[in-house]
Amino acid sequence: MLFLITQTHTPETCPIDAGGREILHEKPENVPGLKIVAGYGSYTEHILYYIMEADDYDTVEKFLCPGFKRCTATITPVSQFFGK
């Protein structure tokens, strides 16, 4: 399944001085069934976007779990309509 994740934090919970965005998610290689297709940041808005392939919704939650105390995330299943 293909997912679009929008992960948002406040300026007060920004991870920039606490290890960077990497503390907001698990290392992808540590989450079986997950493949990051792309990642983007709108840093002035404190928003990260991920496009990923995952076996299921629970796999996506495992990836996002480290950031649950700092940010919120919207997980949206999507379909590709351009490209491949």
C-alpha positions as CSV (number, residue, x, y, z in Angstrom):
1,M,0.0,0.0,0.0
2,L,1.1,3.6,-0.7
3,F,0.7,6.2,2.0
4,L,1.1,10.0,2.3
5,I,2.1,11.0,5.8
6,T,1.9,14.7,7.0
7,Q,3.8,15.1,10.3
8,T,3.4,18.4,12.1
9,H,5.0,19.8,15.2
10,T,5.0,23.2,16.9
11,P,8.0,25.5,17.1
12,E,8.2,24.7,20.8
13,T,8.5,20.9,20.1
14,C,10.8,21.3,17.0
15,P,13.5,18.7,17.1
16,I,16.1,20.9,15.5
17,D,18.2,21.2,18.7
18,A,17.4,17.7,20.0
19,G,18.8,15.6,17.2
20,G,16.9,16.7,14.2
21,R,14.0,15.1,12.3
22,E,15.5,11.7,12.8
23,I,14.1,11.6,16.4
24,L,10.6,11.9,15.0
25,H,10.6,8.4,13.4
26,E,12.1,5.0,13.6
27,K,15.0,4.2,11.2
28,P,13.3,2.9,8.1
29,E,15.6,-0.1,8.0
30,N,14.3,-1.1,11.4
31,V,10.7,-1.4,10.3
32,P,10.0,-4.6,8.3
33,G,7.6,-4.1,5.4
34,L,8.3,-0.3,5.0
35,K,9.9,1.5,2.1
36,I,10.4,5.3,2.0
37,V,9.6,6.5,-1.5
38,A,10.3,10.2,-0.8
39,G,10.5,12.7,2.0
40,Y,10.0,16.5,2.0
41,G,10.2,19.2,4.6
42,S,8.5,22.6,4.9
43,Y,10.8,23.6,7.7
44,T,9.4,27.1,8.2
45,E,6.0,25.6,8.7
46,H,7.3,22.7,10.9
47,I,5.8,20.1,8.6
48,L,7.4,16.9,7.2
49,Y,5.9,14.9,4.3
50,Y,6.6,11.2,3.6
51,I,5.5,9.1,0.8
52,M,6.0,5.4,1.7
53,E,5.1,1.9,0.8
54,A,4.0,-0.2,3.7
55,D,2.4,-3.6,4.2
56,D,-0.3,-2.0,6.3
57,Y,-1.4,0.9,8.6
58,D,0.3,-0.6,11.7
59,T,3.7,-0.6,9.9
60,V,3.4,3.1,9.3
61,E,2.5,3.7,13.0
62,K,5.6,1.7,14.0
63,F,7.7,4.0,11.9
64,L,6.1,7.2,13.4
65,C,6.0,6.0,17.0
66,P,9.1,7.9,18.2
67,G,7.5,11.2,17.3
68,F,4.2,10.7,19.0
69,K,5.0,12.9,22.0
70,R,6.3,15.8,19.8
71,C,4.0,15.9,16.8
72,T,0.8,14.8,15.2
73,A,0.6,12.8,11.9
74,T,-2.0,12.3,9.3
75,I,-1.7,9.0,7.5
76,T,-3.5,8.9,4.2
77,P,-3.6,5.9,1.8
78,V,-3.1,7.1,-1.7
79,S,-2.9,5.8,-5.3
80,Q,-0.4,6.9,-7.9
81,F,-1.7,8.5,-11.1
82,F,1.4,10.0,-12.8
83,G,4.6,8.1,-13.5
84,K,4.8,4.4,-13.5
